[in-house]
């Protein structure tokens, strides 16, 4: 009779228990949290780690980072050697706390971070989808400034090739801004690269469970977006 070997233990950067998020930051020397955190949702075998690493390097320097994954197959990407000249996977391991929940849906993956994010007292949370490539004009610091200046709970840049034309500005109200310093209030937003205030993040995640898809989360923005404190 052949005996099978037990599966290898998960690598130290991969977390399977929510309370370990705080401990992982402490081990990385991050016991004192940054003012803001970027949450990447959600890693899969199709994630382009090179693009994701570029987003984090260019636009979220100094931010804490948490990435959530829904399937163990993500290990086949994150745990393998990078292609020559591409250190995206290695960078993600060193840059972010990675949390795996096998089979968990998008809404629950985002929601499971709510306690840890609240305990660490972040002023802002950036929700970044794993397949978004941020342009050179994207400025996370400017979004935080606009959030504070206009007392907005949820902000998003315009998004090229978005599902809904409203996100691209094709059918936006008259005077749609061509400057990053101007803000247009919309009735709904689609999740791509969203910035939340602390209170708006708590509101949005409190509405989520396994029955909520990302499309459902898009519809929650009007309810939570006005809460900027």
GROMACS elastic network, one bead per residue, 0.5 to 0.9 nm:
[ bonds ]
;  ai    aj funct       b0    kb
    4     7     6  0.88963   500
    5     8     6  0.85294   500
    6     9     6  0.88340   500
    7    10     6  0.87904   500
    8    11     6  0.87048   500
    9    12     6  0.86619   500
   10    13     6  0.81340   500
   10    14     6  0.63204   500
   10    15     6  0.80488   500
   10    16     6  0.87634   500
   11    14     6  0.56186   500
   11    15     6  0.84919   500
   11    79     6  0.84546   500
   12    15     6  0.74347   500
   13    24     6  0.80176   500
   13    93     6  0.63593   500
   13    94     6  0.79785   500
   13    96     6  0.82437   500
   13    97     6  0.63887   500
   13    98     6  0.63570   500
   13    99     6  0.85971   500
   14    93     6  0.85067   500
   14    97     6  0.71038   500
   14    98     6  0.51261   500
   14    99     6  0.58651   500
   14   100     6  0.69133   500
   15    18     6  0.73974   500
   15    20     6  0.67299   500
   15    21     6  0.73507   500
   15    24     6  0.84560   500
   15    97     6  0.75630   500
   15    98     6  0.60614   500
   15   100     6  0.62088   500
   15   101     6  0.88633   500
   16    20     6  0.79580   500
   16    98     6  0.88571   500
   16    99     6  0.59924   500
   16   100     6  0.55863   500
   16   101     6  0.66315   500
   17    20     6  0.57496   500
   17    21     6  0.78024   500
   17    99     6  0.78039   500
   17   100     6  0.84934   500
   17   101     6  0.87090   500
   18    21     6  0.58555   500
   18    22     6  0.84660   500
   18    99     6  0.77006   500
   18   112     6  0.72286   500
   18   113     6  0.73457   500
   18   115     6  0.86564   500
   18   116     6  0.77189   500
   19    22     6  0.63189   500
   19    23     6  0.73639   500
   19   115     6  0.87650   500
   19   116     6  0.73264   500
   20    24     6  0.58990   500
   20    25     6  0.86165   500
   21    24     6  0.51041   500
   21    25     6  0.64422   500
   21    26     6  0.87745   500
   21    66     6  0.84734   500
   21    97     6  0.70030   500
   21    98     6  0.86411   500
   21    99     6  0.80485   500
   21   113     6  0.84811   500
   21   116     6  0.66943   500
   22    25     6  0.53416   500
   22    26     6  0.64021   500
   22    27     6  0.88219   500
   22    30     6  0.89498   500
   22    31     6  0.77579   500
   22   116     6  0.65369   500
   22   117     6  0.89490   500
   22   119     6  0.85289   500
   22   120     6  0.79434   500
   23    26     6  0.50164   500
   23    27     6  0.62071   500
   23    28     6  0.86861   500
   23    31     6  0.81695   500
   24    27     6  0.50934   500
   24    28     6  0.63390   500
   24    29     6  0.88274   500
   24    30     6  0.83265   500
   24    31     6  0.89037   500
   24    97     6  0.68823   500
   25    28     6  0.50772   500
   25    29     6  0.64491   500
   25    31     6  0.58814   500
   25    32     6  0.85983   500
   25    33     6  0.81572   500
   25    64     6  0.85385   500
   25    97     6  0.74667   500
   26    29     6  0.51461   500
   26    32     6  0.79496   500
   27    30     6  0.70705   500
   27    31     6  0.77441   500
   28    31     6  0.78898   500
   29    32     6  0.79712   500
   30    33     6  0.58563   500
   30    34     6  0.79810   500
   30    64     6  0.82004   500
   31   120     6  0.88409   500
   32   120     6  0.81338   500
   33    36     6  0.78972   500
   33    37     6  0.85605   500
   33    63     6  0.86762   500
   33    64     6  0.70846   500
   33   120     6  0.61699   500
   33   121     6  0.76923   500
   33   122     6  0.72957   500
   34    37     6  0.70009   500
   34    62     6  0.70841   500
   34    63     6  0.58324   500
   34    64     6  0.59423   500
   34   120     6  0.87291   500
   34   121     6  0.89994   500
   34   122     6  0.70379   500
   34   123     6  0.89190   500
   35    63     6  0.73536   500
   35    64     6  0.83284   500
   35   121     6  0.78068   500
   35   122     6  0.51594   500
   35   123     6  0.55741   500
   35   124     6  0.69491   500
   36    62     6  0.85948   500
   36    63     6  0.55929   500
   36    64     6  0.65300   500
   36    65     6  0.88837   500
   36   121     6  0.87414   500
   36   122     6  0.51178   500
   36   123     6  0.57690   500
   36   125     6  0.57682   500
   36   126     6  0.76850   500
   37    60     6  0.85833   500
   37    63     6  0.52516   500
   37    65     6  0.55141   500
   37    66     6  0.74584   500
   37   117     6  0.81584   500
   37   122     6  0.67293   500
   37   123     6  0.85282   500
   37   124     6  0.66747   500
   37   125     6  0.50942   500
   37   126     6  0.62721   500
   37   127     6  0.86957   500
   38    56     6  0.85980   500
   38    60     6  0.74057   500
   38    63     6  0.66054   500
   38    64     6  0.62831   500
   38    66     6  0.64343   500
   38    67     6  0.82983   500
   38   124     6  0.86392   500
   38   125     6  0.58064   500
   38   127     6  0.59855   500
   38   128     6  0.69163   500
   38   195     6  0.88698   500
   39    42     6  0.88253   500
   39    64     6  0.86222   500
   39    65     6  0.59598   500
   39    67     6  0.56463   500
   39    68     6  0.76978   500
   39   110     6  0.81575   500
   39   113     6  0.88398   500
   39   125     6  0.71081   500
   39   126     6  0.60264   500
   39   128     6  0.60290   500
   39   129     6  0.83654   500
   40    43     6  0.73991   500
   40    52     6  0.88501   500
   40    65     6  0.76720   500
   40    66     6  0.62921   500
   40    68     6  0.63612   500
   40    69     6  0.88702   500
   40   110     6  0.89282   500
   40   126     6  0.84107   500
   40   127     6  0.61740   500
   40   129     6  0.56963   500
   40   130     6  0.59992   500
   41    66     6  0.87698   500
   41    67     6  0.61353   500
   41    68     6  0.54853   500
   41    69     6  0.70643   500
   41   106     6  0.74330   500
   41   109     6  0.75475   500
   41   110     6  0.69180   500
   41   127     6  0.72252   500
   41   128     6  0.63543   500
   41   129     6  0.51492   500
   41   130     6  0.59422   500
   42    47     6  0.85056   500
   42    67     6  0.68114   500
   42    68     6  0.51976   500
   42    69     6  0.50695   500
   42    70     6  0.67770   500
   42   106     6  0.70257   500
   42   109     6  0.76617   500
   42   110     6  0.83776   500
   42   128     6  0.87076   500
   42   129     6  0.65502   500
   42   130     6  0.59640   500
   43    46     6  0.78368   500
   43    47     6  0.59001   500
   43    67     6  0.70331   500
   43    68     6  0.61071   500
   43    70     6  0.69053   500
   43    71     6  0.80692   500
   43    74     6  0.64649   500
   43   100     6  0.89477   500
   43   129     6  0.86338   500
   43   130     6  0.62103   500
   44    47     6  0.53621   500
   44    69     6  0.63051   500
   44    70     6  0.68878   500
   44    71     6  0.64853   500
   44    72     6  0.82603   500
   44    73     6  0.68801   500
   44    75     6  0.86648   500
   44    77     6  0.82560   500
   44   130     6  0.84174   500
   45    48     6  0.85634   500
   45    71     6  0.81413   500
   45    72     6  0.87557   500
   45    73     6  0.58128   500
   45    75     6  0.79155   500
   45    76     6  0.70989   500
   45    77     6  0.61597   500
   45    78     6  0.87664   500
   46    49     6  0.89820   500
   46    74     6  0.82554   500
   46    77     6  0.84430   500
   46   131     6  0.86307   500
   47    50     6  0.87956   500
   47    51     6  0.86758   500
   47    52     6  0.79739   500
   47    74     6  0.82185   500
   47    77     6  0.80558   500
   47   130     6  0.61029   500
   47   131     6  0.64478   500
   48    51     6  0.55733   500
   48    52     6  0.63236   500
   48    53     6  0.86805   500
   48    77     6  0.89992   500
   48    88     6  0.83646   500
   48   130     6  0.75071   500
   48   131     6  0.68591   500
   49    53     6  0.58439   500
   49    54     6  0.83718   500
   49    77     6  0.81372   500
   49    78     6  0.79132   500
   49    87     6  0.84968   500
   49    89     6  0.55554   500
   49    91     6  0.87644   500
   49    92     6  0.75345   500
   49   130     6  0.82824   500
   50    53     6  0.52194   500
   50    54     6  0.62443   500
   50    55     6  0.88110   500
   50    86     6  0.65925   500
   50    87     6  0.71314   500
   50    89     6  0.71451   500
   51    54     6  0.50480   500
   51    55     6  0.63448   500
   51    56     6  0.88361   500
   51    88     6  0.75825   500
   51   130     6  0.86483   500
   51   131     6  0.78868   500
   51   132     6  0.79352   500
   51   133     6  0.62585   500
   51   134     6  0.87674   500
   52    55     6  0.51329   500
   52    56     6  0.63962   500
   52    57     6  0.86687   500
   52    88     6  0.73243   500
   52    92     6  0.81790   500
   52   130     6  0.64091   500
   52   131     6  0.73915   500
   52   132     6  0.75633   500
   52   133     6  0.72097   500
   53    56     6  0.51694   500
   53    57     6  0.60626   500
   53    58     6  0.85561   500
   53    87     6  0.82425   500
   53    88     6  0.51284   500
   53    89     6  0.76144   500
   53    91     6  0.65000   500
   53    92     6  0.63403   500
   53    95     6  0.88794   500
   54    57     6  0.51352   500
   54    58     6  0.60247   500
   54    59     6  0.82900   500
   54    88     6  0.77149   500
   54   133     6  0.82478   500
   54   134     6  0.85771   500
   55    58     6  0.54484   500
   55    59     6  0.58185   500
   55    60     6  0.73509   500
   55   132     6  0.83599   500
   55   133     6  0.66014   500
   55   134     6  0.59919   500
   55   135     6  0.85629   500
   56    59     6  0.55670   500
   56    61     6  0.67365   500
   56    63     6  0.88705   500
   56    65     6  0.86904   500
   56    92     6  0.87241   500
   56    95     6  0.85260   500
   57    60     6  0.61942   500
   57    61     6  0.59271   500
   58    61     6  0.68114   500
   58   134     6  0.89037   500
   58   136     6  0.82232   500
   59   134     6  0.81995   500
   59   136     6  0.86895   500
   59   138     6  0.73776   500
   59   139     6  0.65704   500
   59   140     6  0.63111   500
   59   141     6  0.85248   500
   60    63     6  0.54361   500
   60    64     6  0.83220   500
   60    65     6  0.86426   500
   60   139     6  0.89960   500
   60   140     6  0.70549   500
   60   141     6  0.87376   500
   61    64     6  0.85864   500
   64    95     6  0.81907   500
   64    96     6  0.73691   500
   64    97     6  0.87420   500
   65    95     6  0.67374   500
   65    97     6  0.63478   500
   65    98     6  0.86924   500
   66    95     6  0.86817   500
   66    96     6  0.51758   500
   66    98     6  0.59210   500
   66    99     6  0.75319   500
   66   113     6  0.85334   500
   67    92     6  0.87613   500
   67    96     6  0.63042   500
   67    97     6  0.61369   500
   67    99     6  0.62411   500
   67   100     6  0.86754   500
   67   130     6  0.89842   500
   68    97     6  0.84328   500
   68    98     6  0.57322   500
   68   100     6  0.59144   500
   68   101     6  0.77677   500
   68   109     6  0.63241   500
   68   110     6  0.74887   500
   68   113     6  0.87604   500
   69    72     6  0.76679   500
   69    74     6  0.70131   500
   69    98     6  0.73610   500
   69    99     6  0.61191   500
   69   101     6  0.63647   500
   69   102     6  0.77590   500
   69   104     6  0.84173   500
   69   106     6  0.89433   500
   69   109     6  0.74710   500
   70    73     6  0.87462   500
   70    74     6  0.80890   500
   70    99     6  0.87182   500
   70   100     6  0.59833   500
   70   101     6  0.52798   500
   70   102     6  0.51926   500
   70   103     6  0.54173   500
   70   104     6  0.54036   500
   70   105     6  0.67532   500
   70   106     6  0.76532   500
   70   109     6  0.73242   500
   71    74     6  0.60327   500
   71    75     6  0.84411   500
   71   100     6  0.70516   500
   71   101     6  0.69266   500
   71   103     6  0.59118   500
   71   104     6  0.79398   500
   72    75     6  0.57425   500
   72    76     6  0.79892   500
   72   100     6  0.71682   500
   72   101     6  0.81565   500
   72   102     6  0.63040   500
   72   103     6  0.86984   500
   73    76     6  0.54304   500
   73    77     6  0.74693   500
   74    77     6  0.54237   500
   74    78     6  0.62019   500
   74    79     6  0.81712   500
   74   100     6  0.88615   500
   75    78     6  0.50398   500
   75    79     6  0.51824   500
   75    80     6  0.76537   500
   76    79     6  0.57492   500
   76    80     6  0.60949   500
   77    80     6  0.56624   500
   77    81     6  0.84246   500
   77    82     6  0.86879   500
   77    89     6  0.72185   500
   78    81     6  0.81396   500
   78    82     6  0.86137   500
   78    88     6  0.86530   500
   78    89     6  0.50430   500
   78    90     6  0.73083   500
   78    92     6  0.78540   500
   78    93     6  0.74789   500
   79    82     6  0.88353   500
   79    89     6  0.73389   500
   79    90     6  0.80809   500
   79    93     6  0.86707   500
   80    89     6  0.77858   500
   80    90     6  0.87542   500
   81    84     6  0.88693   500
   81    87     6  0.83206   500
   81    89     6  0.77658   500
   81    90     6  0.78303   500
   82    85     6  0.77530   500
   82    86     6  0.56083   500
   82    87     6  0.54598   500
   82    88     6  0.69284   500
   82    89     6  0.63509   500
   82    90     6  0.71636   500
   83    86     6  0.52506   500
   83    87     6  0.73551   500
   83    88     6  0.89663   500
   84    87     6  0.80215   500
   86    89     6  0.81447   500
   86    90     6  0.88761   500
   87    90     6  0.53232   500
   87    91     6  0.59247   500
   87    92     6  0.86061   500
   88    91     6  0.50949   500
   88    92     6  0.62131   500
   88    93     6  0.87808   500
   89    92     6  0.51183   500
   89    93     6  0.63859   500
   89    94     6  0.88474   500
   90    93     6  0.51773   500
   90    94     6  0.64423   500
   90    95     6  0.85834   500
   91    94     6  0.52044   500
   91    95     6  0.58617   500
   91    96     6  0.83746   500
   92    96     6  0.56582   500
   92    97     6  0.85105   500
   92    98     6  0.85776   500
   93    96     6  0.59122   500
   93    97     6  0.74033   500
   93    98     6  0.75865   500
   94    97     6  0.81961   500
   99   109     6  0.87366   500
  100   104     6  0.87290   500
  100   109     6  0.85906   500
  101   104     6  0.55418   500
  101   105     6  0.87718   500
  101   109     6  0.72931   500
  102   105     6  0.89743   500
  104   107     6  0.83480   500
  104   108     6  0.64043   500
  104   109     6  0.63192   500
  104   210     6  0.73688   500
  105   108     6  0.56046   500
  105   109     6  0.61802   500
  105   110     6  0.88458   500
  105   209     6  0.83150   500
  105   210     6  0.56461   500
  105   211     6  0.82142   500
  105   212     6  0.82444   500
  105   213     6  0.75679   500
  106   109     6  0.51315   500
  106   110     6  0.63632   500
  106   111     6  0.86142   500
  106   209     6  0.86214   500
  106   210     6  0.73457   500
  106   212     6  0.76942   500
  106   213     6  0.62373   500
  106   214     6  0.65372   500
  107   110     6  0.53706   500
  107   111     6  0.61290   500
  107   112     6  0.86757   500
  107   205     6  0.80517   500
  107   208     6  0.54244   500
  107   209     6  0.54252   500
  107   210     6  0.57064   500
  107   211     6  0.75146   500
  107   212     6  0.54500   500
  107   213     6  0.58509   500
  107   214     6  0.66402   500
  107   216     6  0.88829   500
  107   217     6  0.76633   500
  108   112     6  0.58965   500
  108   113     6  0.88897   500
  108   205     6  0.87064   500
  108   208     6  0.64659   500
  108   210     6  0.52715   500
  108   211     6  0.85321   500
  108   212     6  0.80134   500
  109   112     6  0.54625   500
  109   113     6  0.73116   500
  109   209     6  0.86896   500
  109   210     6  0.86002   500
  110   113     6  0.59887   500
  110   114     6  0.74980   500
  110   127     6  0.88878   500
  110   205     6  0.70450   500
  110   208     6  0.81013   500
  111   114     6  0.54130   500
  111   115     6  0.84672   500
  111   204     6  0.86837   500
  111   205     6  0.50603   500
  111   206     6  0.72047   500
  111   207     6  0.85940   500
  111   208     6  0.62115   500
  111   209     6  0.71080   500
  112   115     6  0.71185   500
  112   116     6  0.83431   500
  112   205     6  0.85414   500
  113   116     6  0.55479   500
  113   117     6  0.60826   500
  113   118     6  0.85567   500
  113   205     6  0.88253   500
  114   117     6  0.52426   500
  114   118     6  0.60495   500
  114   119     6  0.86060   500
  114   201     6  0.81793   500
  114   202     6  0.69585   500
  114   205     6  0.66923   500
  114   206     6  0.82244   500
  115   118     6  0.51418   500
  115   119     6  0.61383   500
  115   120     6  0.86770   500
  116   119     6  0.51232   500
  116   120     6  0.62742   500
  116   121     6  0.87797   500
  117   120     6  0.52664   500
  117   121     6  0.64643   500
  117   122     6  0.65460   500
  117   125     6  0.84571   500
  117   198     6  0.89462   500
  118   121     6  0.51985   500
  118   122     6  0.69522   500
  118   198     6  0.79417   500
  118   202     6  0.78495   500
  119   122     6  0.83062   500
  121   124     6  0.89167   500
  121   198     6  0.78934   500
  122   125     6  0.69706   500
  122   197     6  0.86227   500
  122   198     6  0.65179   500
  123   196     6  0.86510   500
  123   197     6  0.61193   500
  123   198     6  0.51592   500
  123   199     6  0.86455   500
  124   144     6  0.75576   500
  124   195     6  0.68752   500
  124   196     6  0.55567   500
  124   198     6  0.53315   500
  124   199     6  0.88540   500
  124   201     6  0.80721   500
  125   194     6  0.82314   500
  125   195     6  0.58243   500
  125   196     6  0.51261   500
  125   197     6  0.64403   500
  125   198     6  0.68573   500
  125   201     6  0.69476   500
  126   140     6  0.84611   500
  126   193     6  0.68514   500
  126   194     6  0.55572   500
  126   196     6  0.61667   500
  126   197     6  0.88573   500
  127   191     6  0.78153   500
  127   192     6  0.74292   500
  127   193     6  0.56744   500
  127   194     6  0.51476   500
  127   195     6  0.63737   500
  127   196     6  0.78000   500
  128   131     6  0.84705   500
  128   132     6  0.72086   500
  128   191     6  0.80407   500
  128   192     6  0.59715   500
  128   194     6  0.66203   500
  128   195     6  0.87660   500
  129   132     6  0.57312   500
  129   191     6  0.76638   500
  129   192     6  0.55389   500
  129   193     6  0.65302   500
  130   133     6  0.85524   500
  130   192     6  0.88878   500
  131   192     6  0.86422   500
  132   192     6  0.67029   500
  132   193     6  0.74542   500
  134   137     6  0.81081   500
  134   138     6  0.62770   500
  134   193     6  0.82927   500
  135   138     6  0.55389   500
  136   139     6  0.80445   500
  137   180     6  0.84546   500
  138   142     6  0.84863   500
  138   143     6  0.88143   500
  138   157     6  0.74224   500
  138   180     6  0.86465   500
  139   142     6  0.52756   500
  139   143     6  0.65231   500
  139   144     6  0.89961   500
  139   180     6  0.86035   500
  140   143     6  0.50774   500
  140   144     6  0.64707   500
  140   145     6  0.87638   500
  140   195     6  0.81743   500
  141   144     6  0.51849   500
  141   145     6  0.63444   500
  141   146     6  0.87645   500
  142   146     6  0.61675   500
  142   147     6  0.85231   500
  142   180     6  0.78736   500
  142   181     6  0.80330   500
  143   146     6  0.50452   500
  143   147     6  0.60684   500
  143   148     6  0.86782   500
  143   155     6  0.69824   500
  143   156     6  0.79486   500
  143   157     6  0.83427   500
  143   180     6  0.86669   500
  143   195     6  0.71742   500
  144   148     6  0.63335   500
  144   149     6  0.85838   500
  144   155     6  0.87286   500
  144   195     6  0.76326   500
  144   196     6  0.88671   500
  144   197     6  0.85640   500
  145   148     6  0.52912   500
  145   149     6  0.60250   500
  145   150     6  0.84992   500
  146   150     6  0.58071   500
  146   151     6  0.77234   500
  146   152     6  0.76199   500
  146   155     6  0.83357   500
  146   181     6  0.76228   500
  146   182     6  0.84779   500
  146   183     6  0.78842   500
  147   150     6  0.55844   500
  147   151     6  0.53834   500
  147   153     6  0.66382   500
  147   154     6  0.74774   500
  147   155     6  0.70429   500
  147   195     6  0.84166   500
  147   196     6  0.84063   500
  147   197     6  0.75818   500
  147   228     6  0.75716   500
  148   152     6  0.68077   500
  148   153     6  0.87955   500
  148   197     6  0.89152   500
  148   228     6  0.79943   500
  149   152     6  0.79934   500
  150   183     6  0.84394   500
  151   226     6  0.81127   500
  151   227     6  0.82138   500
  151   228     6  0.54306   500
  151   229     6  0.77372   500
  152   155     6  0.70067   500
  152   196     6  0.84395   500
  152   197     6  0.76725   500
  152   200     6  0.89407   500
  152   225     6  0.66358   500
  152   226     6  0.61268   500
  152   227     6  0.69857   500
  152   229     6  0.84874   500
  153   195     6  0.79774   500
  153   196     6  0.55529   500
  153   198     6  0.80224   500
  153   199     6  0.73605   500
  153   200     6  0.52312   500
  153   201     6  0.81153   500
  153   224     6  0.70963   500
  153   226     6  0.55238   500
  153   227     6  0.50946   500
  153   229     6  0.72568   500
  154   189     6  0.87583   500
  154   194     6  0.68525   500
  154   195     6  0.56159   500
  154   197     6  0.66390   500
  154   200     6  0.68208   500
  154   201     6  0.84330   500
  154   221     6  0.74317   500
  154   224     6  0.77378   500
  154   226     6  0.76087   500
  154   227     6  0.83063   500
  154   228     6  0.76090   500
  155   183     6  0.89394   500
  155   189     6  0.84306   500
  155   193     6  0.87308   500
  155   194     6  0.58205   500
  155   195     6  0.51736   500
  155   196     6  0.67325   500
  155   225     6  0.81514   500
  156   159     6  0.83147   500
  156   167     6  0.85761   500
  156   189     6  0.75065   500
  156   190     6  0.84475   500
  156   191     6  0.81698   500
  156   192     6  0.78363   500
  156   193     6  0.61959   500
  156   195     6  0.63333   500
  157   167     6  0.80895   500
  157   180     6  0.84401   500
  157   192     6  0.88379   500
  157   193     6  0.72506   500
  157   194     6  0.76928   500
  158   162     6  0.87795   500
  158   166     6  0.86975   500
  158   167     6  0.54525   500
  158   168     6  0.53265   500
  158   169     6  0.69207   500
  159   162     6  0.56229   500
  159   167     6  0.55473   500
  159   168     6  0.51991   500
  159   169     6  0.84491   500
  159   192     6  0.76927   500
  159   193     6  0.86264   500
  160   167     6  0.77278   500
  160   168     6  0.56521   500
  161   164     6  0.84338   500
  161   165     6  0.82877   500
  161   167     6  0.88069   500
  161   168     6  0.73070   500
  162   165     6  0.65837   500
  162   166     6  0.84355   500
  162   167     6  0.62802   500
  162   168     6  0.65426   500
  162   190     6  0.82129   500
  162   192     6  0.85439   500
  163   166     6  0.88141   500
  163   167     6  0.79922   500
  163   190     6  0.81686   500
  164   167     6  0.58770   500
  164   168     6  0.74722   500
  164   189     6  0.89807   500
  164   190     6  0.75161   500
  165   168     6  0.52222   500
  165   169     6  0.64708   500
  165   170     6  0.56187   500
  165   171     6  0.64983   500
  165   172     6  0.84092   500
  166   169     6  0.51780   500
  166   170     6  0.60583   500
  166   171     6  0.55323   500
  166   172     6  0.57721   500
  166   186     6  0.84404   500
  166   188     6  0.86015   500
  166   189     6  0.81361   500
  166   190     6  0.88856   500
  167   170     6  0.78484   500
  167   171     6  0.87133   500
  167   172     6  0.81681   500
  167   189     6  0.69598   500
  167   190     6  0.69641   500
  168   171     6  0.80544   500
  168   172     6  0.81816   500
  169   173     6  0.82638   500
  169   176     6  0.67551   500
  169   177     6  0.87123   500
  171   174     6  0.87168   500
  172   175     6  0.82234   500
  172   176     6  0.61292   500
  172   184     6  0.83934   500
  172   186     6  0.79724   500
  173   176     6  0.59951   500
  173   184     6  0.78008   500
  173   185     6  0.88205   500
  173   186     6  0.83777   500
  174   177     6  0.89970   500
  175   178     6  0.87156   500
  175   184     6  0.83252   500
  176   182     6  0.85696   500
  176   183     6  0.82595   500
  176   184     6  0.66259   500
  177   180     6  0.73703   500
  177   181     6  0.82120   500
  177   182     6  0.57038   500
  177   183     6  0.67938   500
  177   184     6  0.71085   500
  178   181     6  0.86966   500
  178   182     6  0.77595   500
  179   182     6  0.57567   500
  179   183     6  0.86749   500
  180   183     6  0.77001   500
  185   188     6  0.88553   500
  186   189     6  0.71577   500
  186   222     6  0.85268   500
  187   221     6  0.81049   500
  187   222     6  0.61072   500
  188   218     6  0.69536   500
  188   219     6  0.64542   500
  188   220     6  0.80116   500
  188   221     6  0.59073   500
  188   222     6  0.58897   500
  189   194     6  0.87617   500
  189   218     6  0.58443   500
  189   219     6  0.74635   500
  189   220     6  0.87522   500
  189   221     6  0.63080   500
  189   222     6  0.81442   500
  190   193     6  0.88521   500
  190   194     6  0.84667   500
  190   214     6  0.86992   500
  190   215     6  0.76260   500
  190   217     6  0.82356   500
  190   219     6  0.79907   500
  190   221     6  0.84492   500
  191   194     6  0.61464   500
  191   214     6  0.73423   500
  191   215     6  0.80725   500
  191   217     6  0.76977   500
  191   218     6  0.59948   500
  195   201     6  0.88443   500
  196   199     6  0.79010   500
  196   200     6  0.57432   500
  196   201     6  0.54718   500
  196   225     6  0.81135   500
  196   228     6  0.81763   500
  197   200     6  0.51908   500
  197   201     6  0.60539   500
  197   202     6  0.86116   500
  197   225     6  0.88191   500
  197   227     6  0.79170   500
  197   228     6  0.56906   500
  197   229     6  0.67326   500
  198   201     6  0.52878   500
  198   202     6  0.63776   500
  198   203     6  0.87641   500
  198   228     6  0.76155   500
  198   229     6  0.68484   500
  199   202     6  0.51213   500
  199   203     6  0.62111   500
  199   204     6  0.86845   500
  199   224     6  0.83501   500
  199   227     6  0.62447   500
  199   228     6  0.62922   500
  199   229     6  0.54905   500
  200   204     6  0.60794   500
  200   205     6  0.85859   500
  200   221     6  0.88781   500
  200   224     6  0.53122   500
  200   225     6  0.60874   500
  200   226     6  0.76837   500
  200   227     6  0.54215   500
  200   228     6  0.62076   500
  200   229     6  0.75787   500
  201   204     6  0.51277   500
  201   205     6  0.60708   500
  201   206     6  0.83428   500
  201   224     6  0.79201   500
  202   205     6  0.54339   500
  202   206     6  0.60073   500
  202   207     6  0.88911   500
  202   224     6  0.87712   500
  203   206     6  0.52732   500
  203   207     6  0.68191   500
  203   223     6  0.83602   500
  203   224     6  0.57243   500
  203   225     6  0.88253   500
  203   227     6  0.82433   500
  204   207     6  0.55845   500
  204   208     6  0.71054   500
  204   217     6  0.77335   500
  204   220     6  0.67892   500
  204   221     6  0.74185   500
  204   223     6  0.83008   500
  204   224     6  0.60357   500
  204   225     6  0.86420   500
  205   208     6  0.52642   500
  205   209     6  0.84164   500
  205   217     6  0.89589   500
  206   209     6  0.83366   500
  207   212     6  0.84365   500
  207   217     6  0.83904   500
  207   220     6  0.79720   500
  208   211     6  0.76427   500
  208   212     6  0.58633   500
  208   213     6  0.86208   500
  208   216     6  0.89855   500
  208   217     6  0.75868   500
  209   212     6  0.56309   500
  209   213     6  0.86592   500
  210   213     6  0.75469   500
  211   216     6  0.89422   500
  212   215     6  0.78763   500
  212   216     6  0.55597   500
  212   217     6  0.67063   500
  213   216     6  0.50548   500
  213   217     6  0.63869   500
  213   218     6  0.88561   500
  214   218     6  0.64461   500
  215   218     6  0.51444   500
  215   219     6  0.69644   500
  216   219     6  0.53892   500
  216   220     6  0.69331   500
  217   220     6  0.51911   500
  217   221     6  0.72249   500
  218   221     6  0.59367   500
  218   222     6  0.88681   500
  219   222     6  0.70436   500
  219   223     6  0.83767   500
  220   223     6  0.55857   500
  220   224     6  0.66147   500
  220   225     6  0.83899   500
  221   224     6  0.53105   500
  221   225     6  0.53242   500
  221   226     6  0.86362   500
  222   225     6  0.53817   500
  222   226     6  0.71522   500
  223   226     6  0.70520   500
  223   227     6  0.84168   500
  224   227     6  0.57495   500
  224   228     6  0.86150   500
  225   228     6  0.71063   500
